[in-house]
């Protein structure tokens, strides 16, 4: 998956603070180290690296947790997963990646904002992620 510097670069271009981007990066990639995310939830659901993309229960828990923190956190979450997916599925077009992300999650204003942003910047994002 892309380095955090790539995640942070694109979050910054979306006007998401580095603090929020790093918080979300850590929640997704190292949830066991995210103290704010309930320890009980981590143990009960065996939450680990990228488990929010692999298991819907974990995805919904993370999104519910981030919604309480605000829209910027939710956008950062969708952006992180989209960039990971773009890097991890090089044969898929941007449109296919975004469609699959939408199918696995929930349609919401934050996702739509991220989708529009990625489509507008697709060439540069592809260059950075592939």
Secondary structure as GFF3:
##gff-version 3
##sequence-region A 1 130
A	DSSP	alpha_helix	4	13	.	.	.	ID=ss1
A	DSSP	alpha_helix	18	29	.	.	.	ID=ss2
A	DSSP	three_ten_helix	31	33	.	.	.	ID=ss3
A	DSSP	alpha_helix	39	44	.	.	.	ID=ss4
A	DSSP	alpha_helix	51	54	.	.	.	ID=ss5
A	DSSP	alpha_helix	56	69	.	.	.	ID=ss6
A	DSSP	alpha_helix	71	88	.	.	.	ID=ss7
A	DSSP	alpha_helix	94	104	.	.	.	ID=ss8
A	DSSP	alpha_helix	109	120	.	.	.	ID=ss9
A	DSSP	alpha_helix	122	129	.	.	.	ID=ss10
###
